[in-house]
Amino acid sequence: MLKQEIEKALTVLKNGGVILYPTDTVWGLGCDATNEEAVAKIAKIKGRAEDKSFIILLDTDNKLQSYVSDVPDVAYDLIEYAENPLTIIFSNAKNLAKNVINADGSVGIRIVKHDFCQQLIQRFRKPITSTSANISGQPTPAIFDEISDEIKDAVDLVVDLEQDLRERKKPSTIMKLAPGGQFSFIRR
C-alpha cells in the first residue's frame, strides 16, 4: 500500500500537480518546491496571497546545502536533537521556485521523519512544499476528517494513508536561524 501511494504521488508531483498527504505534523498540501506553477496552484487552493512563502520538506539534512547558500553548523545539531518536528528558517535560499522563497530571501525547511514523506522525497529527488490543508484564515485541521471537501476536491491526489488516525498532531516548531548561528523561536 505504501509503495503504491508513493508511486501515485510521484506521478502527480512530476506532472506539476498537488497532493494532499500525511506528514510528521498535520496533513499537508504538497507539490514540487522547484515548480512555480505548481506552487501557485497551492496558493490558489488555499486562497492565500502569492507573496506568502511556504515550508519545504527534505528527507535528509545532507540536502540542505542544495537549497540554502550558507548552512550554519548549529543547524545540524538543532535537527539532530529536536524532540519534535522542527522547521528552521534559513537565509539565502536557492534552487527553489521564487514563490516558495520569502521576500527577504529566506525559506523554512523541515527535515521530515515520516516514512511516506521520506520515501517520497527520496524517490522524487527534489523538495516538496508542505502547508496545512486548510483555506487561509481557517483553523488548521489536526486530523484527516477535519479537512474540508473544498480542499479534498481541489487537489490532484488524496494520499490513501493514515486517513483513519485519530492522533491530533500539531504543526512544527518554527525557529529562525541567522547565518552566524544565532536563532530565535517563531512558533513553539
Solvent accessible surface area in square Angstrom, and as a share of the most:
residue,aa,sasa,rsa
1,M,127,0.57
2,L,51,0.25
3,K,159,0.67
4,Q,118,0.52
5,E,6,0.03
6,I,3,0.02
7,E,80,0.36
8,K,94,0.40
9,A,0,0.00
10,L,6,0.03
11,T,78,0.46
12,V,24,0.14
13,L,1,0.01
14,K,138,0.58
15,N,115,0.59
16,G,9,0.09
17,G,5,0.05
18,V,1,0.01
19,I,0,0.00
20,L,0,0.00
21,Y,0,0.00
22,P,2,0.01
23,T,1,0.01
24,D,26,0.13
25,T,7,0.04
26,V,14,0.08
27,W,16,0.05
28,G,1,0.01
29,L,0,0.00
30,G,0,0.00
31,C,0,0.00
32,D,8,0.04
33,A,0,0.00
34,T,48,0.28
35,N,46,0.24
36,E,81,0.36
37,E,137,0.61
38,A,0,0.00
39,V,1,0.00
40,A,31,0.24
41,K,88,0.37
42,I,0,0.00
43,A,3,0.03
44,K,169,0.72
45,I,29,0.15
46,K,6,0.03
47,G,60,0.57
48,R,38,0.14
49,A,63,0.49
50,E,110,0.49
51,D,117,0.61
52,K,118,0.50
53,S,27,0.17
54,F,9,0.04
55,I,39,0.20
56,I,0,0.00
57,L,0,0.00
58,L,0,0.00
59,D,17,0.09
60,T,40,0.23
61,D,37,0.19
62,N,124,0.63
63,K,60,0.25
64,L,0,0.00
65,Q,113,0.50
66,S,53,0.34
67,Y,23,0.09
68,V,1,0.00
69,S,71,0.46
70,D,68,0.35
71,V,16,0.09
72,P,15,0.09
73,D,120,0.62
74,V,45,0.26
75,A,0,0.00
76,Y,62,0.24
77,D,73,0.38
78,L,31,0.15
79,I,17,0.08
80,E,118,0.53
81,Y,156,0.59
82,A,35,0.27
83,E,171,0.77
84,N,101,0.52
85,P,44,0.27
86,L,19,0.10
87,T,0,0.00
88,I,2,0.01
89,I,35,0.18
90,F,3,0.01
91,S,32,0.21
92,N,77,0.40
93,A,18,0.14
94,K,73,0.31
95,N,100,0.51
96,L,18,0.09
97,A,4,0.03
98,K,157,0.66
99,N,27,0.14
100,V,0,0.00
101,I,37,0.19
102,N,61,0.31
103,A,106,0.82
104,D,98,0.51
105,G,24,0.23
106,S,4,0.03
107,V,2,0.01
108,G,9,0.09
109,I,4,0.02
110,R,8,0.03
111,I,20,0.10
112,V,0,0.00
113,K,127,0.54
114,H,20,0.09
115,D,87,0.45
116,F,3,0.01
117,C,0,0.00
118,Q,64,0.28
119,Q,58,0.26
120,L,0,0.00
121,I,1,0.00
122,Q,115,0.51
123,R,120,0.44
124,F,13,0.06
125,R,196,0.72
126,K,79,0.34
127,P,0,0.00
128,I,0,0.00
129,T,0,0.00
130,S,10,0.07
131,T,15,0.09
132,S,28,0.18
133,A,0,0.00
134,N,15,0.08
135,I,32,0.16
136,S,45,0.29
137,G,87,0.83
138,Q,96,0.42
139,P,118,0.74
140,T,56,0.32
141,P,7,0.04
142,A,19,0.15
143,I,20,0.10
144,F,21,0.09
145,D,86,0.45
146,E,78,0.35
147,I,6,0.03
148,S,44,0.28
149,D,99,0.51
150,E,114,0.51
151,I,0,0.00
152,K,47,0.20
153,D,118,0.61
154,A,49,0.38
155,V,17,0.10
156,D,89,0.46
157,L,27,0.13
158,V,45,0.26
159,V,0,0.00
160,D,67,0.35
161,L,29,0.14
162,E,56,0.25
163,Q,48,0.21
164,D,108,0.56
165,L,81,0.40
166,R,134,0.49
167,E,116,0.52
168,R,141,0.51
169,K,45,0.19
170,K,161,0.68
171,P,58,0.36
172,S,3,0.02
173,T,26,0.15
174,I,23,0.12
175,M,7,0.03
176,K,73,0.31
177,L,2,0.01
178,A,36,0.28
179,P,64,0.40
180,G,66,0.64
181,G,18,0.17
182,Q,123,0.55
183,F,97,0.41
184,S,61,0.40
185,F,79,0.33
186,I,102,0.52
187,R,96,0.35
188,R,207,0.75
